[in-house]
Amino acid sequence: MSLITDWLVSKLTPAAVKARQTDSPTSALLHREFAEHPSKGLTPARLASLFIEAEQGNLQAQAELFMDMREKDTHIGAELSKREMAVKKLDWELRPPRDASATEKKHTKLLQDLITDELDIGNLRMDALDAIGHGYSCIELGWGRTAAGLWFPNQVEHRSPTWFITPPDQRNTLHLRDSGTVYGVPLQPFGWIPHFHKSRAGYIARSGLFRALAWPYLYKNYSVRDLAEFLEIYGLPIRVGKYSPTASDKEKRDLLRTVLSIGHNAAGIIPDTMQLELQQVMALGNADSFMAMVNWCEASQSKAILGGTLTSSTGANGNRSLGDVHNEVRLDIRDDDATQLDQTLSSYLVYPMAMLNGLFADNRCPSWVSDTQEPDDLQLYADALPKLANAGARIPLRYVNLKLKIPEPEDDEPILQPSRSANAPAQDGQAATGLAGVITKTSEYIAAATQSQPGRVDNPAQLDDSVDAHTALLAANAADPLKAWLDSIQNMLNDADSLEAFQAALVNGYGHLPSDKMTKVMGVAFAAADLAGRFDVREGR
């Protein structure tokens, strides 16, 4: 394969994707950059100016601020980790294209095995989900071959969001910053997994969740700082130093240092010409107002990230039912995160691997699908499904397996079998099935008793002996199942208030048997009845 088509519908060779874009000389400076940490001394005016710069295409300062926010604010870091981990742990599969051929299904399985064996999907998802906060996340790929010659990304590295810009006339297009150009260079085809996460409508610079979290973060910082200052001086007396009119500047400075040190060291010295008075102990005031602001900021952050607050803390009025409602909202958010990420991985990971290895046509490619379905209540279905089936509902096994997340058995894979106690009374359906098996087995005895044998017509005694022997075998083998079956039918008859009700009960109880098996059961039963009748006639009963 010499030529392939990328997702920009342009032609390229496999050799063109081997070199990583950031290894070029013009991008080398990116590896030596250090953050300036704009969160230091952040003010509302500075925050607004950072946002304006980002909207004009310079994402660097905004991205550095967002990284500081997650690093410094433990609440933001914890809530975002919950959201990312919810997607990271999901099972996934590659789904073949629609109306896939046998070859396409085989290649889909081959591609899924290759991804599973060669890539750390958990870390890949975590890196890509950094886009929840920033609005974008870029993972650079370097390509290599397996021992079998299959192409796969042997270098997978998350690149700092500060490395990218958006051209002023293309605000939804991400470029790599480059020392040779003003507005950077386009991302190399098949060299990146760029995940664009829409937390809200808007272009890249404004679509990240951190834009909404920045203001509560700033207000919380002010409140925490004020709380620290309050706690530092709370309970300390007001210290007043008095100096004489002729005191020099040096003496005044010495007195001030003494006054300040007494608050922490409880000791100090002053000349006898100066005075120190403790005016009042600050017993008034408390920290409630500061904590109210901190709690409001953290509640706002939880709502923005997880859609609610009760999955983080119960609060004063929290209860389990409200927590369950909030958890449902969190699951909706998780499912949306997974869906957006699935689309990215299908386009920028699965498609390049499929094309480089020549496994699919360029318009036929598997899709990455995360399993976001929650397993339904097994006990509920175990009670309801048999009743629905007995009532005549036609329920495909595939539906049951899908709802309960039970995989279909493959080939001759062992499966669980229903266990039945030898001493336990058989249920309606079990009794009918057991009866069919027993009568089918004893039909051999009946056939042996009724088949033509030499001398049989001329020797009635031989026929009588055969009937006796095989009737005894039939009674011995079918006694318990027959009794359970007849007891079940007798109970139906006792409960029915009309012939129609009895008929409906019989259909519900035994109508699930295949027609051929039911015919055989009835035939063998009639044969057994015939043998029993002949035995009764011989005995003169």
N, C-alpha and C positions, 0 to 999 in steps of 0.2 A: 504493500500500500504506500503510494508515494504522495498522494494528496488527500486531504480531509477538509471538511467544511466546519468552521467554528460557528459560535452563536451570533457572530456578526455577518454570517453568510459570506465569508471571504475564505480564500484557499490558503492553506499553509501545510507545511511538511512536519512530520514528527520531530525532525531535528530542530525545528524552529522553536519548540516549546521546552527544550531541555535546559536552556540557560534562563535563570531567574532574572526578572526585570530589575530588581533592586541591586543586583550585582554589577550593573553597568557603572562606569566611572562617573556619569552625571548624577547618579543617585547615591553615590557613596557617602555624601555628607549626611544623609538621613541617619546613618548608623551611628554617627558621632554627636547627634543632638542631645541636649539635656533640657528637661522641662524647666520653665521659669516659675511655675507654681503661682498662678494669678490669684489663688484663693488667699494668699497672704495679704492681710490688710484690705480685704475686699469690702467695697462700699456699694450701695445701690447705684450710684452714678457709674462706677467702674463696671459693674455687672451689666448695666444697660449698654455700655459702649462695646463690651465683648460680644454681646448678641448682635449688635449692628455690624460689627466687623465680620462675623460669621455669615450674616445674610448677604454681605457683599462678596463672599467667596473665600475669605481667609478663615479657615476653620481651626487653625492651630491653637489660638488662645482659648477658644471655647472648649476645645477637646481637652486641653490641659486642665482647665477648671473642672470639667466633668470627672476626670480621673481623680483630681484632688477631693472632690465631693464624696466619691465612693470610698476613698481611702480614709478620709478624716471622720466621716459621719457613719458610725457603726450601724445606725438604724437603716440608712439607705443601703449600706452594704449587705446587711442581713436580709432585707426584704427582696433585693434584687437576686441574691443567691437562691432564695426560695423559688423565685419565678424561673430562674434558669435550671435549677435542679429538677423541677417538675417536668421539664421537657427532656433533659439529659437522660433520665431514667426510662423513658418510653421505649418499648420494643418497636422495631421497624422492619420493613421488608421492601424489596424491589418488586413492583407490580408490572407484569408484562404489558406491552401496548394492547390496545383494543383488538379483538379478534386475532390474537397472537397465534402464529403457527407453532408446530412442535419444535422447530429449530429456535424460534424466538424465545419460547419458554425455557429451553435448555440453556440458551445464552444468558437469559436473565438470571437463572440460578448460578451460572458460572461467574457472572459479574458480581452478584451478591456475595458469593464465597470469597471472591478476590478482595472486595471492600472489607469484609469482616476479618480476613486474615492479615491484611496489610495496613489497615488504618485504625487509629484510636478514635472511634466514633464519639465517645463521651467527651473527650477534650475538644474534638472538632466542633461539636454542638455548642459547648460552653464558649469557645472563642467566637463563634458566629453570633451567639446571642448577646454579645457585647453591644450589638446594634440596637438592643431595646433602649438603652440609655442614650447612645450617641446618634441613633438614626441610621447608622451604617457600621459595618465591620468588615475588614478585608483580610483574608487569609491567603498568603502567597503559596503557590505550589511549585515544587521542582519535580521533574518526572524521571523515572527510571524504569527498569525492566525486572521482572521476576526471573527465576531460573528457567521457567517455561517460556520466557520471551514475551510475557504480557506487560503492557504499559500500566503503571500505577503511580500515584504521587508519593515519591519516597522522601520528599521534604515538604512539611506542612507547618507553616509558621504564621502566627497572628501578628500583623503589623500594627504599629501604633496609629490611632486615628488622627494624630497630628501630622502624619505624612501625606495627607490628601487635601485637595482644594477643589472648589467648584468654579468653573469659568463663569464670568458674570452673565453671559448670554446663554448658558446651559446649566441652570441652577439645580437640575436633577441629574447631572452627569458628574461622576467622580473622576478626578485626574490625580495621578501621582505627582507630587512636587518634584521638580527637576531643576537643577542649577542652570540648565541651558535655555529654559523657557520661562515666560512670566506666568502662564496659566497651567503649567504642568503638561504631562503627556498622558494619553489614554492608557488604560490598563491593558496589558498584553493578553490577547486571547488565549484561553486554556491555561493561563498562568495565575489566575486568581479565583477565589470564591468570594465575590462581593455580596454580602447580605444586607439588603436595605429593609429595615423593619419600620413599618408604619404604625407608630403609636398614635398618630393623629394625621389628618390631611395636611399637606403642605410640601414644600420642597425640602431637600435633604437637610439643610442647615436648621430647619425648624421642626423636623419630624421626630426628633429624639425625645424620650421621656424626661431627660435631665433638664430640658428647658422649663418644664413645669415644676421640677423639684428644686431648681436653683433658688427661687425666692424663699420658700420655707427653710431651706438650708441657711440662707443668709440671716433671716430673722432668728432662727434658732441659735446661730453663733453669737448674735448680740445678747440674747437672753442668757446663754451659758456664761458669757463673759461677765455680765452684770451679776449673775448669781455667784460667781467665784469671788467677785469683789465684795459682795454683801457678806458672804461667809467669812471672808478674811477679816472684816472689821466688826462683825456682829458680836455683841457682848463686851467689846472693849470700851473703856471710858474715853471721854473726850479729854485729850491732854493739851493744856494751855501753858506755854512758857512765857515768863515775863522777864524783860531785860531793862536795865536802867537807861535813861536817855543818853548817857555818855558811852554806851556800849559800842564797840567797833563792829565792822562787818564780820570779822572773823569770829568774834564772840557770838554774834547772832547765828552764824552758821553752825557753830558748835552746839548752841542751845537747840536748834532745830533738829540736828542729828540725834541729840539726846532724847528729845520728845518722841521722835519716830522710833528709836530703838527700844524705849521703855514698853511700847505696845507688844513687842515680840520677846524681848529679853528680860523684861521685868526688872531692869537695872540700868543705871546710868549715873553720870556725874555732871554737876553744874557748879559754877562759882557761887560763893555765898552772897554775891551781889545780885543773883538772879533767883527767880522763883518758878516753881512748877506746880500747877494745880490740876486736879482731876475733877472736872466739872460735873459729869453725869455719866452713868452707865447706860449704854444703849440697849435697854431692855425691850424697846418697842419694835414692832415690825416682825415679819417672817418671810420665808422663802416661797410661800404659796403662789404669789403673783408671778414669780419667775418660772416656777414649774408649770403653771397653767399655760404659759406661752410655749414652753418646751413641748408639753403634751399636745398642744394644738398643732404644732409643726410636725411632730412625728405622726399624729393621726392623719394629717394631710398627705404626708409621704406614703403612708400605708394605703390610703385610698387611691392615690395615683398609681402605685406599683401593683397592688394586689386586688384593688377594687373594693376593699373593705378594711376594717380594723380588727374584727374579732378573731381572725386567724393569726393575729400577732399578739393581742392581749385582750382579756375579757372586759376590762374596764369595770366601772361601778355597777352598770346595769346589764352586763353580759350574761348570757345563758347559752346552754348547748344548742337549742333550737335556732337562735339567731346566728350562732357560730356555724351551723350547718348551712344556713342560707348564704352566708358570706363565703363559705367554702365552695358552694356551687358557682358563685361568680368567679372565684379564683380558677376553677376548672374550665370555665368558659374562656378565660384569658389564656390559660395553658393551651387549650385546643387551638386558639387562633395563633399563638406563637408557633406551635408545631406546624400548622398549615403553612404559614409564611416561610418557615425554614425548610419545609419539604420542597416547596417550589424552587427555592434557591439551590438546594442540593441536587435536585433533578436536573436543573439547567447547567450548573457550574461544576458538578462533580461526576454525576452519572453519565451525562451526555459526552463530556470529553473522554472519559474512560471507554465508553462504548465506541466512539468514533476512532480513537487512536488504535484500538484493538480490532477494528473492522468487524464488530459483532452485529451491528445493526445498520440499516439504511438511515440516511440523515433525517428522514421524516418519521422514523420508527424508533422509539427509545423507551426503555422502562422508566417508571416514575418511582420516586422515593416516597414511601407512605409510612407515617408514624401511627402506631396503634393507640388512639386516644379513647377507645371504648372502655368503659368501666364494666366489669363482669356483673351480670344481674344476679339476683338472689337465687342461689341454687335450691334452697328449700321451697321457695315459692313455686319455681318451675317444676320441681319434683312432685309437688302436690297437684298442680294445675294441669300439666301436660297429659298424664294418664286419663284424667277425667275428660279432657277435651277430645283425646283420641277415641275414647270409648263412645263419646257422643257423636262421632262421625267426622270430626274436624280433620282435614287433610294437612298435616304439618310436616314439611320437609325436614329431614335430619340436618340439612345444612343450616336451616334457620336456628335450630336448637344449639348446634355447635357454635354458631356465630354469637348468639345471645349470651351463652355461658362461657365463651372464650375457650372452648374445648377443641383442639386441633383435630382434623380428620386423620385417621390412621393411614399410614403409607405402606403399600405393598402388603407383606405378611407380618406387619408389626403386631406384637401381642396387644390384646385389648382386655379391659376389665370385663369379667363375666359376672352375671347376677348369682349371688350365693343364696342357697336355699337350705334351711335346716331340715334334717330328715324327720324331726318330730314336730316341726311347725305345721300348722294347717295351711294347705295350699289356698291361694287366692283364686278368684274366678278365672282369670286368664291363665294363671299358672296351672290350675287344675285341668283346664281344657288341653293345654299344650302337653302336660304330663300324660294325660289320658291318651292322646294321639300317639305319643311315643311308645307307651306300653302296649296299646292294641296293635300298633304297627309291628312291634317285636313279636307279639304272640300270634300274629297272623300266620307266621310260619307254621305254628302248631295246627292252626285251623286248616291251612292248606294241606298239611300232611294228613290230617284226618279225613279230608274230603276228596283228595285226589284219587284217581283210579289206580288200584293195585292188583297184582295177579291174585286171583282167587277171592277177590273181595266180594263179588256178587254171589259167588257160590258158598261163601263162608261168612254168614252174618255175625258169628261170634267174633271173628277177627275185626269186623267193622265196629262191633260194640266195644271191644277192647281198646280200639284206637280212639273212639269217641270218649271213653272213660279217661284214658290217659291224657288226651289233649285238653279235655274240659278241665281236668284237675290242674294242669299246667296254667291254663287261662285264669282259673280262679286264684291260683297262688301268685301269679305275676300282676294281676290287675286289681286285686282286692282293695288295697289302700287307695290308689288313684281313683278307682271307680266309686268308692265310698265318698271321697272328697268331692268328686264331680257331682254325684247324685245329691249329696248334702247341700251343695251350692244351689243346684236346681230346685231342690225342695224349699230352700229359704226364699228363692225368687217366687215360687208358687205361693208360699204362705204370705208374702208381702204384697202380692198383686191382688187388686180388687176387681180385675176383669181379665178376660182372655187377651184383650189387646195389650194391657199393661204387662202381662206375663210374656207375651211375644216380644215386646219392646225390651224387656229386661234380658231375655235370651240373646237378642241381637246385640245389645250393648256388652253383654258378658262374653260372647263367643263369636261375634261377627268379625273380629279381627283376624281369625284364622284364614289362611288362603283356601280358596275354593277346592283345590285339588286335595289338600290335606283333610278338609272337612268331609269331602266325598269319600276319601279312604277310611276315615274314622267311622262314617255312617255305614259303609259297606262291610267293614270288619265287625261292627257292632251287630248288624243284621246276621252276619254269618255266625257270630257267637250265639245270638238268640236262637238261630236255627239248630245249632248243635245242642244247646240247652234244652230246646223243645223235644228234639229226638231222644235225648237222654231221659227226659221226664216220661216220654211215651214208653220207652223200654222198661223203665222202673214201675210203670203203671201208676204214675202220680196224677 
